Amino acid sequence: MAETAAHPHPERTDPAAYAFWTRDIVRFSDVDRYRHINNVATATYCETGRVEFAERLWPGSTAGETTGWVIVKLTVAFLAQAHYPGEVRIGTRVERVGRTSLTIGQGVFKDGVCFATSEAILVWVDLTRGGGGVAFPDALDALLHAEAEQPRLAATF
């Protein structure tokens, strides 16, 4: 399939932009000396959402055994303060699909406020061939394009 950059996506800060949600808890170790959730914890929350999304979409894709995802770029925007204690909700969606790569958009929310957004570029690699990028299997390609057009994948809590 050709590269898809689906119609303009709603803002990453809009909870309605996501069908797939992951939850995580804010640990005391996640805060800095000003009691803000720190940048490392925020990136970890994004990772939790990405991995759960990837595994729900294509089980085994994060096992690191044959073919699967490798993250090549992560950008995080910090939008507001968030504090301990509590729970965070991570919305995850497909934003762009290429031949071997995928762009994932996320919003990280606490107490109804989006305090961070992220963009991750993932590449589909084949570890049995030295770990280079390879084209998506046809079935995965179809799933990714469908998710980019209309997010339907939902987490089970």
FIPA-112398 format. One record per residue: residue number from 1; residue in three letters; x, y, z of N, C-alpha, C, CB in turn. Coordinates in pm, whole numbers, plus 50000, padded with zeros to 5 digits. Each point is the difference from the previous one (the first is absolute). Last residue first. Glycine has a CB too. Layout:
BEGIN
+-----+------+-------+-------+-------+-------+-------+-------+-------+-------+-------+-------+-------+-------+
|  nr | rest |  n_c1 |  n_c2 |  n_c3 | ca_c1 | ca_c2 | ca_c3 |  c_c1 |  c_c2 |  c_c3 | cb_c1 | cb_c2 | cb_c3 |
+-----+------+-------+-------+-------+-------+-------+-------+-------+-------+-------+-------+-------+-------+
| NUM |  Ala |     X |     Y |     Z |     X |     Y |     Z |     X |     Y |     Z |     X |     Y |     Z |
...
+-----+------+-------+-------+-------+-------+-------+-------+-------+-------+-------+-------+-------+-------+
% end
This chain:
BEGIN
+-----+------+-------+-------+-------+-------+-------+-------+-------+-------+-------+-------+-------+-------+
|  nr | rest |  n_c1 |  n_c2 |  n_c3 | ca_c1 | ca_c2 | ca_c3 |  c_c1 |  c_c2 |  c_c3 | cb_c1 | cb_c2 | cb_c3 |
+-----+------+-------+-------+-------+-------+-------+-------+-------+-------+-------+-------+-------+-------+
| 157 |  Phe | 49064 | 49661 | 52978 | 50039 | 50022 | 50140 | 49933 | 49898 | 50087 | 50031 | 50243 | 49960 |
| 156 |  Thr | 50120 | 49827 | 49498 | 49907 | 49931 | 50090 | 50050 | 50020 | 50142 | 49937 | 49828 | 49823 |
| 155 |  Ala | 50118 | 50478 | 49697 | 50063 | 49920 | 50105 | 49890 | 49934 | 50081 | 50202 | 50154 | 50011 |
| 154 |  Ala | 49755 | 49983 | 49461 | 49974 | 50045 | 50136 | 50070 | 49908 | 50097 | 49777 | 50098 | 49932 |
| 153 |  Leu | 50187 | 50064 | 49509 | 50062 | 49912 | 50097 | 49978 | 50056 | 50139 | 50172 | 49926 | 49831 |
| 152 |  Arg | 49704 | 50306 | 49770 | 49899 | 49909 | 50055 | 50055 | 49913 | 50111 | 49888 | 49999 | 49780 |
| 151 |  Pro | 50205 | 50470 | 49867 | 50043 | 49921 | 50116 | 49885 | 49918 | 50058 | 50172 | 50175 | 50051 |
| 150 |  Gln | 49912 | 50004 | 49448 | 49894 | 50004 | 50102 | 50043 | 49914 | 50118 | 49820 | 50036 | 49823 |
| 149 |  Glu | 50495 | 50070 | 49827 | 49879 | 50060 | 49943 | 49891 | 50019 | 50105 | 50055 | 49895 | 49781 |
| 148 |  Ala | 50350 | 49885 | 50330 | 50032 | 50139 | 49966 | 49876 | 50073 | 49949 | 50236 | 49933 | 49946 |
| 147 |  Glu | 49735 | 49604 | 50144 | 50009 | 50077 | 50125 | 50032 | 50146 | 49973 | 50075 | 49795 | 50118 |
| 146 |  Ala | 49922 | 49909 | 49515 | 49864 | 50011 | 50054 | 50000 | 50083 | 50128 | 49940 | 49776 | 49900 |
| 145 |  His | 50475 | 50120 | 49907 | 49928 | 50097 | 49919 | 49857 | 50020 | 50051 | 50141 | 49936 | 49802 |
| 144 |  Leu | 50117 | 49732 | 50408 | 50055 | 50134 | 50028 | 49927 | 50107 | 49920 | 50223 | 49897 | 50048 |
| 143 |  Leu | 49669 | 49647 | 49870 | 49956 | 50043 | 50134 | 50045 | 50142 | 50031 | 50008 | 49763 | 50076 |
| 142 |  Ala | 50146 | 50039 | 49523 | 49856 | 50029 | 49992 | 49947 | 50048 | 50135 | 49975 | 49828 | 49819 |
| 141 |  Asp | 50471 | 50026 | 50167 | 49986 | 50123 | 49920 | 49852 | 50041 | 49993 | 50206 | 49938 | 49865 |
| 140 |  Leu | 49895 | 49647 | 50326 | 50033 | 50111 | 50090 | 49984 | 50133 | 49929 | 50160 | 49852 | 50125 |
| 139 |  Ala | 49781 | 49763 | 49614 | 49892 | 50009 | 50100 | 50025 | 50114 | 50098 | 49961 | 49752 | 49978 |
| 138 |  Asp | 50376 | 50151 | 49692 | 49877 | 50055 | 49942 | 49889 | 50018 | 50103 | 50062 | 49891 | 49786 |
| 137 |  Pro | 50443 | 50142 | 50379 | 49920 | 49892 | 49942 | 49866 | 50059 | 49953 | 50111 | 49824 | 50151 |
| 136 |  Phe | 50293 | 50517 | 49861 | 49901 | 49935 | 50086 | 49941 | 49878 | 49931 | 49948 | 50221 | 50108 |
| 135 |  Ala | 50550 | 49938 | 49765 | 49860 | 50037 | 49976 | 49909 | 49925 | 50097 | 50050 | 50045 | 49756 |
| 134 |  Val | 50448 | 50056 | 50405 | 49936 | 49922 | 49893 | 49854 | 50045 | 49988 | 50155 | 49801 | 50042 |
| 133 |  Gly | 50365 | 50348 | 50205 | 49859 | 50023 | 49974 | 49950 | 49917 | 49883 | 50025 | 50230 | 50091 |
| 132 |  Gly | 50397 | 49589 | 50197 | 49963 | 50113 | 49915 | 49849 | 50010 | 49982 | 50219 | 49978 | 49883 |
| 131 |  Gly | 50064 | 49682 | 50364 | 49930 | 50107 | 50070 | 49964 | 50120 | 49917 | 50117 | 49924 | 50194 |
| 130 |  Gly | 50096 | 49623 | 49701 | 50091 | 50105 | 50044 | 49933 | 50121 | 50063 | 50148 | 49924 | 49824 |
| 129 |  Arg | 49620 | 49679 | 50023 | 50074 | 50053 | 49884 | 50088 | 50119 | 50040 | 49814 | 49923 | 49848 |
| 128 |  Thr | 49897 | 49854 | 50459 | 50064 | 49885 | 49936 | 50081 | 50041 | 49878 | 49815 | 49855 | 50082 |
| 127 |  Leu | 49915 | 50454 | 50166 | 50124 | 49968 | 50072 | 50072 | 49880 | 49940 | 49898 | 50094 | 50206 |
| 126 |  Asp | 49760 | 50289 | 49600 | 50015 | 49854 | 49998 | 50134 | 49967 | 50062 | 49855 | 49976 | 49791 |
| 125 |  Val | 49778 | 50474 | 50249 | 50130 | 49941 | 49969 | 49994 | 49848 | 50002 | 50111 | 50201 | 50097 |
| 124 |  Trp | 49589 | 50296 | 49888 | 49982 | 49857 | 50004 | 50131 | 49935 | 49954 | 49747 | 50020 | 49957 |
| 123 |  Val | 50178 | 50475 | 50287 | 50037 | 49930 | 49876 | 49980 | 49851 | 50024 | 50168 | 50181 | 49933 |
| 122 |  Leu | 49647 | 50324 | 50291 | 50040 | 49861 | 50018 | 50030 | 49940 | 49863 | 49859 | 49979 | 50210 |
| 121 |  Ile | 50070 | 50525 | 50058 | 50015 | 49934 | 49871 | 50058 | 49862 | 50027 | 50034 | 50222 | 49875 |
| 120 |  Ala | 49669 | 50155 | 50433 | 50104 | 49897 | 49990 | 50001 | 49945 | 49859 | 49976 | 49942 | 50245 |
| 119 |  Glu | 49830 | 50493 | 50085 | 50002 | 49944 | 49866 | 50116 | 49902 | 49997 | 49898 | 50211 | 49892 |
| 118 |  Ser | 49777 | 50050 | 50519 | 50122 | 49945 | 49942 | 49975 | 49954 | 49857 | 50078 | 49929 | 50227 |
| 117 |  Thr | 49738 | 50404 | 50233 | 49969 | 49928 | 49877 | 50131 | 49942 | 49948 | 49800 | 50151 | 49946 |
| 116 |  Ala | 49981 | 50050 | 50561 | 50108 | 49974 | 49905 | 49943 | 49933 | 49875 | 50168 | 49979 | 50189 |
| 115 |  Phe | 49555 | 50168 | 50172 | 50123 | 50067 | 50046 | 50119 | 49973 | 49908 | 49915 | 49983 | 50233 |
| 114 |  Cys | 49517 | 50028 | 49786 | 50109 | 49946 | 49920 | 50128 | 50074 | 50040 | 49843 | 49940 | 49805 |
| 113 |  Val | 49708 | 49972 | 50507 | 50084 | 50099 | 49933 | 50109 | 49929 | 49920 | 49954 | 50170 | 50182 |
| 112 |  Gly | 49720 | 49616 | 50121 | 49929 | 50062 | 49889 | 50078 | 50102 | 49920 | 49802 | 49962 | 50131 |
| 111 |  Asp | 50385 | 49777 | 50235 | 49890 | 50081 | 50054 | 49929 | 50079 | 49889 | 50124 | 50018 | 50217 |
| 110 |  Lys | 50275 | 49802 | 49575 | 49983 | 49977 | 50144 | 49894 | 50096 | 50048 | 50241 | 49923 | 50031 |
| 109 |  Phe | 49996 | 49867 | 49468 | 49903 | 50076 | 50076 | 50002 | 49961 | 50148 | 49858 | 50019 | 49795 |
| 108 |  Val | 50403 | 49961 | 49682 | 50012 | 49948 | 50137 | 49919 | 50093 | 50091 | 50233 | 49898 | 49955 |
| 107 |  Gly | 49799 | 49954 | 49486 | 49970 | 50102 | 50099 | 50006 | 49936 | 50137 | 49855 | 50131 | 49837 |
| 106 |  Gln | 50350 | 49746 | 49627 | 49946 | 49971 | 50133 | 49969 | 50127 | 50077 | 50129 | 49787 | 50001 |
| 105 |  Gly | 50010 | 49959 | 49474 | 49974 | 50121 | 50078 | 49937 | 49961 | 50132 | 49973 | 50137 | 49791 |
| 104 |  Ile | 50349 | 49615 | 49800 | 49902 | 49986 | 50107 | 49987 | 50135 | 50070 | 50053 | 49752 | 50030 |
| 103 |  Thr | 50142 | 50038 | 49472 | 50002 | 50109 | 50098 | 49883 | 49983 | 50094 | 50113 | 50157 | 49836 |
| 102 |  Leu | 50200 | 49499 | 49827 | 49870 | 50038 | 50055 | 50021 | 50117 | 50095 | 49910 | 49763 | 49977 |
| 101 |  Ser | 50360 | 49918 | 49595 | 49995 | 50078 | 50124 | 49859 | 50048 | 50030 | 50236 | 50071 | 49960 |
| 100 |  Thr | 49910 | 49684 | 49644 | 50070 | 49928 | 50107 | 49990 | 50072 | 50134 | 50156 | 49910 | 49829 |
|  99 |  Arg | 49605 | 50251 | 49789 | 50022 | 49862 | 49955 | 50064 | 49915 | 50109 | 50024 | 50083 | 49765 |
|  98 |  Gly | 49688 | 50326 | 50405 | 50086 | 49991 | 49882 | 50012 | 49854 | 49958 | 50128 | 50207 | 50071 |
|  97 |  Val | 49519 | 50117 | 50241 | 50049 | 49867 | 49966 | 50083 | 50010 | 49873 | 49799 | 49889 | 50109 |
|  96 |  Arg | 49984 | 50438 | 50326 | 50054 | 49989 | 49864 | 50055 | 49860 | 49981 | 50055 | 50246 | 49993 |
|  95 |  Glu | 49699 | 49866 | 50403 | 49986 | 50127 | 49929 | 50050 | 49994 | 49856 | 50024 | 50114 | 50217 |
|  94 |  Val | 49774 | 49564 | 50225 | 50083 | 49999 | 49880 | 49976 | 50132 | 49927 | 49992 | 49745 | 49980 |
|  93 |  Arg | 49943 | 50202 | 50568 | 49937 | 49983 | 49868 | 50106 | 49996 | 49890 | 49792 | 50118 | 50083 |
|  92 |  Thr | 50082 | 49906 | 50504 | 50096 | 49966 | 49895 | 49927 | 49980 | 49869 | 50155 | 49893 | 50168 |
|  91 |  Gly | 49811 | 50310 | 50388 | 49930 | 49973 | 49875 | 50103 | 49979 | 49890 | 49800 | 50137 | 50074 |
|  90 |  Ile | 50204 | 49829 | 50486 | 50078 | 50024 | 49880 | 49917 | 49960 | 49879 | 50217 | 49961 | 50126 |
|  89 |  Arg | 49738 | 50183 | 50433 | 49938 | 49931 | 49887 | 50076 | 50040 | 49875 | 49770 | 49994 | 50113 |
|  88 |  Val | 50338 | 49994 | 50456 | 50005 | 50067 | 49870 | 49930 | 49910 | 49899 | 50218 | 50120 | 50058 |
|  87 |  Glu | 49758 | 49957 | 50513 | 50005 | 49912 | 49884 | 50012 | 50085 | 49875 | 49862 | 49823 | 50119 |
|  86 |  Gly | 50286 | 50276 | 50429 | 49890 | 49989 | 49907 | 50026 | 49901 | 49889 | 49944 | 50231 | 50052 |
|  85 |  Pro | 50306 | 50135 | 50355 | 49977 | 49864 | 49952 | 49893 | 49999 | 49891 | 50067 | 49909 | 50225 |
|  84 |  Tyr | 50277 | 50409 | 49712 | 49976 | 49879 | 50077 | 49895 | 50033 | 50105 | 50236 | 49912 | 49960 |
|  83 |  His | 49793 | 50390 | 49580 | 50059 | 49970 | 50130 | 49963 | 49862 | 50052 | 49994 | 50241 | 50048 |
|  82 |  Ala | 50064 | 50136 | 49495 | 49920 | 49890 | 50055 | 50075 | 49951 | 50123 | 49903 | 49933 | 49771 |
|  81 |  Gln | 50091 | 50519 | 49852 | 50051 | 49929 | 50116 | 49903 | 49887 | 50036 | 50117 | 50209 | 50083 |
|  80 |  Ala | 49931 | 49955 | 49404 | 49946 | 50047 | 50128 | 50067 | 49922 | 50113 | 49778 | 50061 | 49893 |
|  79 |  Leu | 50353 | 49881 | 49643 | 49900 | 50106 | 49985 | 49950 | 50060 | 50132 | 49934 | 49888 | 49793 |
|  78 |  Phe | 50481 | 49830 | 49916 | 49950 | 50013 | 50137 | 49911 | 50123 | 50005 | 50206 | 49887 | 50099 |
|  77 |  Ala | 49968 | 49756 | 49499 | 49971 | 50139 | 50033 | 49937 | 50003 | 50139 | 49968 | 50064 | 49754 |
|  76 |  Val | 50363 | 49576 | 49943 | 49900 | 50022 | 50105 | 49986 | 50150 | 50022 | 50055 | 49778 | 50111 |
|  75 |  Thr | 50150 | 49826 | 49516 | 49991 | 50141 | 50034 | 49888 | 50015 | 50103 | 50085 | 50075 | 49770 |
|  74 |  Leu | 50243 | 49519 | 49983 | 49896 | 50033 | 50097 | 50008 | 50148 | 50031 | 50006 | 49766 | 50098 |
|  73 |  Lys | 50191 | 49820 | 49531 | 49991 | 50140 | 50041 | 49884 | 50016 | 50097 | 50099 | 50078 | 49780 |
|  72 |  Val | 50034 | 49496 | 50053 | 50114 | 50075 | 49947 | 49996 | 50148 | 50039 | 50010 | 49839 | 49810 |
|  71 |  Ile | 49800 | 49629 | 50346 | 49973 | 50144 | 50000 | 50125 | 50073 | 49953 | 49832 | 49976 | 50190 |
|  70 |  Val | 49980 | 49521 | 49690 | 50112 | 50070 | 50062 | 49965 | 50148 | 49993 | 50173 | 49820 | 49935 |
|  69 |  Trp | 49536 | 49674 | 49997 | 50021 | 50145 | 50004 | 50131 | 50040 | 50065 | 49756 | 50026 | 50008 |
|  68 |  Gly | 50165 | 49487 | 49733 | 49926 | 50083 | 50094 | 50046 | 50144 | 49995 | 49968 | 49802 | 50145 |
|  67 |  Thr | 50166 | 49632 | 49724 | 49964 | 50131 | 49946 | 49920 | 50077 | 50103 | 49999 | 49908 | 49765 |
|  66 |  Thr | 50258 | 49733 | 50423 | 50015 | 49987 | 49855 | 49972 | 50135 | 49934 | 49934 | 49756 | 50009 |
|  65 |  Glu | 50102 | 50223 | 50474 | 50051 | 49869 | 49960 | 50021 | 49987 | 49849 | 49885 | 49906 | 50198 |
|  64 |  Gly | 49922 | 50445 | 50135 | 50142 | 50011 | 49964 | 50061 | 49869 | 49953 | 50016 | 50182 | 50163 |
|  63 |  Ala | 49518 | 49978 | 49999 | 50078 | 49895 | 50066 | 50149 | 50006 | 49968 | 49797 | 49859 | 49992 |
|  62 |  Thr | 49794 | 50403 | 49859 | 50100 | 50066 | 50084 | 50092 | 49899 | 50070 | 49840 | 50189 | 50033 |
|  61 |  Ser | 49787 | 49690 | 49675 | 50081 | 50096 | 49924 | 50104 | 50074 | 50083 | 49806 | 50027 | 49852 |
|  60 |  Gly | 49832 | 49637 | 50266 | 50137 | 49953 | 49983 | 50093 | 50099 | 49934 | 49906 | 49776 | 49986 |
|  59 |  Pro | 49572 | 50282 | 49925 | 50061 | 49927 | 50112 | 50138 | 49944 | 49966 | 49771 | 49943 | 50079 |
|  58 |  Trp | 49949 | 50469 | 49732 | 50072 | 49889 | 49936 | 50075 | 49924 | 50110 | 50025 | 50129 | 49778 |
|  57 |  Leu | 49659 | 50215 | 50346 | 49987 | 50005 | 49854 | 50060 | 49877 | 49933 | 50007 | 50250 | 50013 |
|  56 |  Arg | 50039 | 49812 | 50453 | 49858 | 49977 | 49970 | 49978 | 49994 | 49849 | 49934 | 50118 | 50214 |
|  55 |  Glu | 50495 | 49990 | 49939 | 49969 | 49861 | 50029 | 49853 | 49967 | 49974 | 50181 | 50001 | 50171 |
|  54 |  Ala | 49969 | 50446 | 49776 | 50067 | 49914 | 49902 | 49965 | 49853 | 50022 | 50186 | 50165 | 49986 |
|  53 |  Phe | 49656 | 50151 | 50331 | 49935 | 50020 | 49871 | 50058 | 49903 | 49896 | 49958 | 50243 | 50057 |
|  52 |  Glu | 50246 | 49773 | 50364 | 49869 | 49935 | 50010 | 49925 | 50011 | 49868 | 49992 | 50050 | 50246 |
|  51 |  Val | 50417 | 50173 | 49777 | 50020 | 49856 | 50004 | 49866 | 49927 | 50009 | 50224 | 50034 | 50109 |
|  50 |  Arg | 49774 | 50442 | 49907 | 50046 | 49950 | 49869 | 50010 | 49849 | 49998 | 50125 | 50212 | 49967 |
|  49 |  Gly | 49770 | 50004 | 50447 | 49891 | 50008 | 49903 | 50038 | 49944 | 49865 | 49917 | 50198 | 50119 |
|  48 |  Thr | 50418 | 49829 | 50210 | 49896 | 49906 | 50044 | 49885 | 49998 | 49900 | 50064 | 50040 | 50240 |
|  47 |  Glu | 50270 | 50282 | 49695 | 50045 | 49866 | 49964 | 49896 | 49896 | 50039 | 50239 | 50073 | 50028 |
|  46 |  Cys | 49687 | 50367 | 50111 | 49982 | 49988 | 49855 | 50040 | 49861 | 49952 | 50041 | 50246 | 49973 |
|  45 |  Tyr | 50044 | 49858 | 50472 | 49855 | 49984 | 49980 | 49970 | 49984 | 49851 | 49953 | 50138 | 50208 |
|  44 |  Thr | 50489 | 49959 | 49902 | 49965 | 49862 | 50036 | 49850 | 49976 | 49985 | 50194 | 49992 | 50159 |
|  43 |  Ala | 49973 | 50443 | 49782 | 50041 | 49916 | 49887 | 49967 | 49852 | 50026 | 50185 | 50164 | 49947 |
|  42 |  Thr | 49738 | 50134 | 50406 | 49907 | 50029 | 49890 | 50034 | 49915 | 49877 | 49969 | 50235 | 50087 |
|  41 |  Ala | 50322 | 49749 | 50282 | 49874 | 49929 | 50028 | 49900 | 50022 | 49887 | 50040 | 50025 | 50248 |
|  40 |  Val | 50360 | 50214 | 49729 | 50026 | 49858 | 49979 | 49873 | 49919 | 50024 | 50240 | 50032 | 50069 |
|  39 |  Asn | 49753 | 50436 | 50020 | 50004 | 49969 | 49856 | 50024 | 49853 | 49972 | 50084 | 50229 | 49962 |
|  38 |  Asn | 49673 | 49914 | 50506 | 50120 | 50038 | 49925 | 49998 | 49950 | 49856 | 50124 | 49997 | 50213 |
|  37 |  Ile | 49497 | 50178 | 50161 | 50036 | 49877 | 49930 | 50117 | 50037 | 49907 | 49760 | 49902 | 50011 |
|  36 |  His | 50199 | 50396 | 50418 | 49942 | 49984 | 49865 | 50035 | 49861 | 49949 | 50018 | 50250 | 49954 |
|  35 |  Arg | 50130 | 49961 | 50469 | 49883 | 49911 | 50004 | 49924 | 49994 | 49869 | 49984 | 50051 | 50241 |
|  34 |  Tyr | 50449 | 50154 | 49872 | 49889 | 50096 | 50006 | 49865 | 49928 | 50001 | 50141 | 50170 | 49881 |
|  33 |  Arg | 50273 | 49596 | 50076 | 49999 | 50063 | 50132 | 49894 | 50108 | 50016 | 50241 | 49952 | 50012 |
|  32 |  Asp | 49654 | 49659 | 49643 | 50125 | 50072 | 50027 | 49989 | 50069 | 50136 | 50041 | 50034 | 49752 |
|  31 |  Val | 49697 | 49495 | 50080 | 49995 | 50145 | 50016 | 50138 | 50059 | 50027 | 49767 | 49979 | 50086 |
|  30 |  Asp | 50099 | 49544 | 49869 | 49976 | 50068 | 49872 | 50005 | 50152 | 50011 | 49860 | 49807 | 49935 |
|  29 |  Ser | 50166 | 49865 | 50433 | 50129 | 50013 | 49930 | 49986 | 50070 | 49865 | 50075 | 49792 | 50115 |
|  28 |  Phe | 49543 | 50103 | 50144 | 50074 | 50107 | 50065 | 50133 | 50023 | 49930 | 49889 | 49944 | 50219 |
|  27 |  Arg | 49724 | 49862 | 49481 | 50077 | 49954 | 50115 | 50072 | 50120 | 50063 | 50030 | 49769 | 49895 |
|  26 |  Val | 49519 | 50148 | 49781 | 50109 | 50092 | 50029 | 50067 | 49951 | 50128 | 49882 | 50199 | 49887 |
|  25 |  Ile | 49849 | 49481 | 49749 | 49992 | 50075 | 50126 | 50121 | 50092 | 50013 | 49871 | 49812 | 50109 |
|  24 |  Asp | 49838 | 50004 | 49442 | 50119 | 49975 | 50080 | 49984 | 50080 | 50129 | 50149 | 49960 | 49794 |
|  23 |  Arg | 49554 | 49859 | 49723 | 50011 | 50067 | 50130 | 50134 | 49966 | 50065 | 49750 | 49994 | 50029 |
|  22 |  Thr | 50017 | 50040 | 49440 | 50077 | 49922 | 50096 | 50005 | 50081 | 50129 | 50140 | 49885 | 49818 |
|  21 |  Trp | 49557 | 50102 | 49680 | 50044 | 50061 | 50125 | 50073 | 49899 | 50086 | 49807 | 50159 | 49991 |
|  20 |  Phe | 49965 | 49951 | 49477 | 50082 | 49909 | 50081 | 50055 | 50074 | 50121 | 50060 | 49865 | 49795 |
|  19 |  Ala | 49679 | 50358 | 49883 | 49916 | 49885 | 50032 | 50074 | 49907 | 50096 | 49885 | 50016 | 49775 |
|  18 |  Tyr | 50159 | 50545 | 50101 | 50056 | 49867 | 50027 | 49891 | 49897 | 50027 | 50204 | 50110 | 50090 |
|  17 |  Ala | 49742 | 50374 | 49842 | 50084 | 49959 | 49887 | 50050 | 49857 | 50014 | 50067 | 50237 | 49972 |
|  16 |  Ala | 49681 | 50022 | 50360 | 49913 | 49938 | 49899 | 50079 | 49950 | 49879 | 49816 | 50149 | 50076 |
|  15 |  Pro | 50389 | 50104 | 50284 | 49975 | 49860 | 50034 | 49914 | 49927 | 49896 | 50020 | 50065 | 50240 |
|  14 |  Asp | 50316 | 50355 | 49676 | 49856 | 49972 | 50005 | 49976 | 49853 | 50033 | 49956 | 50185 | 49833 |
|  13 |  Thr | 50476 | 50028 | 50080 | 49952 | 50033 | 50135 | 49852 | 49970 | 50020 | 50174 | 50177 | 50009 |
|  12 |  Arg | 50065 | 49778 | 49573 | 50039 | 49892 | 50092 | 49952 | 50026 | 50141 | 50200 | 49958 | 49859 |
|  11 |  Glu | 49537 | 50232 | 49703 | 50114 | 50029 | 50086 | 50031 | 49884 | 50092 | 49943 | 50242 | 49990 |
|  10 |  Pro | 49819 | 49624 | 49565 | 49968 | 50095 | 50107 | 50126 | 50023 | 50084 | 49755 | 49926 | 50005 |
|   9 |  His | 50326 | 49938 | 49491 | 49961 | 49943 | 50128 | 49957 | 50110 | 50097 | 50159 | 49810 | 49964 |
|   8 |  Pro | 49825 | 50166 | 49477 | 50062 | 50064 | 50116 | 49944 | 49943 | 50131 | 50034 | 50209 | 49864 |
|   7 |  His | 49953 | 49456 | 49744 | 49951 | 50137 | 50010 | 50052 | 50062 | 50128 | 49793 | 49942 | 49868 |
|   6 |  Ala | 50516 | 49676 | 50010 | 49855 | 50012 | 50001 | 49960 | 50145 | 50010 | 49981 | 49775 | 50106 |
|   5 |  Ala | 50431 | 49999 | 49694 | 49995 | 50103 | 50102 | 49852 | 50034 | 50002 | 50244 | 50094 | 49968 |
|   4 |  Thr | 50037 | 49476 | 49807 | 49878 | 50067 | 50043 | 50032 | 50104 | 50104 | 49867 | 49795 | 49951 |
|   3 |  Glu | 50383 | 49906 | 49615 | 50010 | 50066 | 50130 | 49871 | 50073 | 50032 | 50248 | 50024 | 49972 |
|   2 |  Ala | 49702 | 49561 | 49706 | 50072 | 50127 | 50000 | 50004 | 50058 | 50141 | 49930 | 50043 | 49761 |
|   1 |  Met | 50045 | 49422 | 50148 | 49916 | 50119 | 50000 | 50088 | 50124 | 50000 | 49817 | 49876 | 50121 |
+-----+------+-------+-------+-------+-------+-------+-------+-------+-------+-------+-------+-------+-------+
% end
